[in-house]
Amino acid sequence: MQLYALCDRDALRTRNITLENFIQKAKEHNAVILQYRNKNDDIALIKNDLITIRQLWDGFLIINDYYELISFCDGVHIGQEDLYAIDNEPIRAIKILKTAIGNDKIIGLSTHNKAEIDIANSLDINYIGLGAYRATSTKSEAKVLGESLDTLASYSKHPVGAIGGVQMADSFQNVTYHVIGSGLL
């Protein structure tokens, strides 16, 4: 299993951790992907953070939601609401997104159940995030899948990243990526 490091700006602030320290920890744990998520700052600060990350990080860099900043990243990760905000037809939404970001960029999509996985299987995306595995403080509304996450992952034709409360010691059979945020620290 590979490590997919989730760099949540709010979580870093809460723990008084610098972006540089988080990236260093991601490197120490041999992360292959780093996703930058920032739900509260303005786009100028997000852009500056992406520039800083690019100076320090050689692996894949994914932006959460802000596909208008794709030129600084290797791909974008979107949630279900973001998908349907682009278009109410998922296949068309992904085509529109690919037009906006280019065909050479990675697209990841959050999923939470078998119905969403079935839809994702029909989409031209690169991976799905599936969860939440455990309850977390950053997504209190998330439905916890627990041990059923691994079974659900087996339905995906795309690589799966286990999301939500995943820890380094967790073990899955049908999951490609452990998506871990502040648990790295």
C-alpha positions, -999 to +999 in steps of 0.1 A: +000+000+000+012+035-008+009+066+013-012+095+000-006+125+024-035+149+029-022+183+038-052+201+053-042+238+060-067+242+089-055+210+106-019+223+103-029+256+119-047+239+147-016+219+155+008+247+149+026+228+122+043+245+093+037+235+057+074+227+055+073+204+085+043+185+071+061+180+037+092+168+055+071+142+074+054+131+042+088+125+026+101+106+057+071+083+054+077+079+016+044+094+005+038+092-033+010+117-035+004+149-016-031+165-017-034+201-005-068+210+010-077+245+021-113+253+026-110+288+043-083+310+028-084+332-002-071+319-035-039+341-034-027+323-002-036+289-016-016+297-047+014+308-026+011+276-006+011+255-038+042+274-050+059+266-017+049+229-019+063+227-055+096+240-043+098+212-016+078+183-031+089+162-061+060+137-060+025+141-073+006+172-061-031+172-061-053+202-053-086+197-035-114+215-054-095+245-068-091+232-104-085+268-115-051+264-099-043+232-118-012+247-135+006+244-101-005+207-097-006+173-112-043+168-106-074+177-088-096+159-062-133+167-061-161+157-039-196+145-049-211+180-045-183+195-067-189+169-094-226+177-096-220+214-094-201+211-127-230+193-143-258+171-131-247+143-154-214+128-140-199+118-174-205+152-188-191+168-156-159+149-160-156+158-197-161+195-187-135+192-159-110+175-183-115+204-208-107+228-180-076+211-166-063+191-196-061+154-203-027+150-188-039+158-152-051+133-126-087+134-114-098+119-081-133+116-068-146+111-033-171+082-028-190+070+002-211+040-009-216+014-036-239+036-057-212+063-059-186+037-067-208+023-095-211+058-110-173+064-106-167+032-125-183+048-156-161+079-153-128+087-169-110+094-136-078+081-121-088+071-086-115+073-060-112+083-023-135+060-003-146+066+032-148+077+059-131+047+075-133+063+110-148+094+124-127+125+122-128+160+136-125+176+101-156+158+086-180+153+115-209+147+091-192+118+073-208+084+074-183+059+089-178+028+068-155+010+092-145-025+081-170-025+052-147+000+034-124-028+022-153-048+008-167-017-009-133-009-024-134-043-042-162-029-064-141-001-078-124-005-112-101+025-102-074+025-076-089+033-042-076+056-015-090+049+020-100+082+035-112+095+068-095+086+100-070+061+084-039+053+104-005+040+093-011+006+109-045+000+091-045-028+067-067-033+037-068-058+008-085-038-018-071-004-012-041+012-031-035+043-010-037+051+027-048+087+028-034+101+060-033+137+071-023+148+106-018+112+115+016+115+099+028+138+126 
